[in-house]
Amino acid sequence: LGRPSDQPNIHMDMSEKRHNKLARAVDHPGITITKRFGDEGDVDVGILAWGSTFGESLEAMMLAREEGIKCAAMKVVMMSPLPEKPISDFMDSAQQVLIPELNYEGQFAGIVSGTLGRPVNRLNMVPGTPMRVSDILAEIRRFHNITTQHIVARASGSPKFLRWSVYHRPGNGARFATIAGDRQDSFGETLIK
C-alpha cells in the first residue's frame, strides 16, 4: 500500500477507481455543475456556455431579453463527466440552442451534441481576442427570426471601418440600430422609434 507500482492490473484498477469517483461528483449535493440565468420555462433561444465565453454570453442574453426575446443562458462548470440531465433539460426548454466558443472546431458543441445526440447551433470564432457580445447577440437575433441588413464601408488600406446594422423583428415593429467604429472595439446600440 502506498508504494508506486508499474503493474498493469494495479494501474487499471486505480484508473477505474478515479474515473468512478469523478462520475459520482455529478450527483454530489455540494458541487455546482450548471447554473441557469435569464427567463425560466420555455425560451426562444438558449445559450450554453462555459469558460471565457460565458461572461459575453450572459451579457448578450440580458440585451436580448431587453429587446423582448425570451432567452436564457446556462453556465456549464463541469465538462467531464458531462452533466447530461441539466443540459438536456435546458435544451428541452429552448427552441434553438446556441453554443458560442473561441475555438476552431466547436469542441464543447461537439461534446454536447455527440453525448446527447441532439443538434446545436455553433458560433465558433478564433479572432485572437475575447468574443464580442455583439456577435453573440446577432446570432440570438438571427435565431429569433430577425432580419438583418449590413452596410460595411472600409477605406482602402485603413484599419477603420463603420458597420451599421438594422434589426427589425416582424410583428412588433421594434427596430434596433447597431454602430461599430474603429476596429469594432467600440459598440453602441439605440432603439429606433
NUBA-633631 format. One line per 3 residues: number of its first residue (from 1); their letters; for each residue x, y, z negated of C-alpha. Coordinates in Angstrom, 3 decimals. Layout:
// NUBA-633631
NUM = a = X Y Z  ...
// end
This chain:
// NUBA-633631
1 = lgr = 0.000 0.000 0.000  1.259 3.449 0.887  4.164 2.128 2.932
4 = psd = 4.396 3.047 6.616  3.812 0.158 8.989  4.049 -0.268 12.721
7 = qpn = 1.921 -3.422 12.740  -0.781 -3.184 15.458  -3.569 -4.630 13.282
10 = ihm = -2.896 -2.107 10.492  -2.769 0.755 12.992  -6.125 -0.341 14.466
13 = dms = -7.729 -0.690 11.020  -6.567 2.768 9.913  -7.683 4.393 13.184
16 = ekr = -11.125 2.835 12.824  -11.327 3.947 9.179  -10.537 7.592 10.122
19 = hnk = -12.997 7.539 13.028  -15.804 6.223 10.798  -15.149 8.977 8.234
22 = lar = -15.458 11.606 10.932  -18.716 10.137 12.261  -20.238 10.339 8.758
25 = avd = -19.246 14.017 8.470  -22.093 14.989 10.846  -24.624 13.943 8.203
28 = hpg = -22.776 15.404 5.196  -25.091 17.933 3.472  -22.310 20.415 2.650
31 = iti = -20.983 20.860 6.189  -22.441 23.348 8.677  -22.128 21.844 12.141
34 = tkr = -24.529 24.099 14.071  -26.398 27.317 13.409  -29.253 28.818 15.413
37 = fgd = -29.743 32.564 15.894  -32.476 34.586 17.609  -36.005 33.555 18.437
40 = egd = -37.427 30.471 16.755  -39.527 27.941 18.605  -39.649 27.762 22.391
43 = vdv = -37.445 30.211 24.283  -36.831 31.120 27.905  -33.046 30.900 27.608
46 = gil = -30.964 29.075 25.020  -27.229 29.713 24.785  -24.943 27.006 23.428
49 = awg = -21.544 28.379 22.462  -18.521 27.592 20.353  -15.198 29.194 19.583
52 = stf = -14.200 32.545 21.001  -17.221 32.967 23.298  -19.769 32.799 20.507
55 = ges = -19.498 36.479 19.486  -20.141 37.672 23.033  -22.945 35.119 23.421
58 = lea = -24.631 36.340 20.246  -24.427 39.963 21.360  -25.816 39.113 24.812
61 = mml = -28.659 37.189 23.182  -29.539 40.182 20.978  -29.558 42.522 24.001
64 = are = -31.749 40.095 25.948  -34.217 39.970 23.066  -34.362 43.801 23.075
67 = egi = -35.432 43.513 26.726  -38.253 41.169 25.740  -36.601 37.936 26.827
70 = kca = -37.282 35.061 24.433  -33.762 33.944 23.721  -31.779 32.025 21.119
73 = amk = -28.142 31.104 20.612  -26.674 28.112 18.842  -23.167 28.130 17.431
76 = vvm = -21.657 24.655 17.534  -18.930 24.298 14.919  -18.100 20.596 15.168
79 = msp = -17.117 19.209 18.550  -16.218 15.668 17.607  -18.319 13.848 16.912
82 = lpe = -20.788 15.993 18.803  -23.856 16.856 16.672  -26.273 15.349 19.175
85 = kpi = -29.557 15.739 17.260  -29.365 19.512 16.551  -28.098 20.237 20.075
88 = sdf = -30.795 18.062 21.646  -33.495 19.758 19.542  -32.160 23.166 20.599
91 = mds = -32.158 22.139 24.249  -35.743 20.860 23.908  -36.814 24.348 22.834
94 = aqq = -35.249 26.148 25.817  -36.473 26.313 29.396  -32.891 26.992 30.516
97 = vli = -29.663 26.215 28.633  -26.584 28.329 29.326  -23.078 27.375 28.185
100 = pel = -20.572 30.218 28.668  -16.931 29.120 28.497  -13.498 30.570 29.005
103 = nye = -12.046 27.629 30.878  -11.957 26.482 34.468  -13.960 23.263 34.271
106 = gqf = -16.544 23.946 31.562  -15.280 21.359 29.107  -17.962 21.898 26.445
109 = agi = -20.721 21.837 29.087  -19.278 18.558 30.367  -19.255 17.058 26.879
112 = vsg = -22.841 18.175 26.175  -24.328 17.071 29.498  -22.292 13.853 29.548
115 = tlg = -23.138 12.858 25.978  -26.814 13.833 26.070  -27.442 13.051 29.748
118 = rpv = -29.080 16.438 30.269  -28.340 19.256 32.710  -26.937 22.576 31.535
121 = nrl = -26.124 25.844 33.289  -22.432 26.684 33.198  -20.795 30.083 33.116
124 = nmv = -17.095 29.231 33.468  -14.589 32.043 33.650  -10.807 32.321 33.437
127 = pgt = -10.195 36.072 33.578  -7.311 36.068 31.097  -9.377 38.316 28.827
130 = pmr = -12.316 37.729 26.481  -15.640 37.034 28.158  -17.742 40.138 28.716
133 = vsd = -21.160 40.457 27.132  -22.406 41.902 30.434  -21.572 38.679 32.302
136 = ila = -23.495 36.528 29.843  -26.412 38.977 29.811  -26.526 38.936 33.623
139 = eir = -26.848 35.134 33.537  -29.599 35.322 30.913  -31.474 37.797 33.110
142 = rfh = -30.958 35.598 36.163  -32.432 32.609 34.379  -35.341 34.755 33.269
145 = nit = -36.411 35.435 36.876  -34.914 38.876 37.054  -33.893 40.167 40.439
148 = tqh = -30.565 41.935 40.618  -29.118 44.328 43.140  -25.423 45.164 43.036
151 = iva = -23.669 48.007 44.742  -19.922 47.885 44.359  -17.744 50.716 45.582
154 = ras = -13.994 50.344 45.431  -11.466 52.920 46.511  -8.849 51.236 48.665
157 = gsp = -5.802 50.317 46.632  -7.336 51.689 43.421  -7.960 49.557 40.317
160 = kfl = -11.001 51.738 39.541  -14.448 50.871 40.754  -18.072 51.553 39.996
163 = rws = -20.680 48.876 39.601  -24.330 49.792 39.432  -26.884 47.093 38.803
166 = vyh = -30.629 47.494 38.622  -32.604 44.735 36.941  -36.329 44.506 37.419
169 = rpg = -38.452 41.925 35.652  -41.641 41.264 37.627  -44.821 41.609 35.634
172 = nga = -43.960 44.235 33.056  -42.239 46.894 35.144  -39.196 47.166 32.862
175 = rfa = -36.072 48.257 34.712  -32.572 48.436 33.345  -29.524 50.106 34.846
178 = tia = -26.024 48.946 34.086  -22.990 51.062 34.833  -19.445 49.778 34.588
181 = gdr = -16.439 52.042 35.053  -12.653 51.812 35.053  -11.593 48.171 35.355
184 = qds = -15.000 47.164 33.994  -13.825 47.795 30.448  -16.495 50.387 29.784
187 = fge = -20.082 49.273 29.792  -23.266 51.210 29.314  -26.919 50.417 29.660
190 = tli = -30.042 52.532 29.705  -33.717 51.794 30.115  -35.214 53.485 33.167
193 = k = -38.760 54.727 32.596
// end
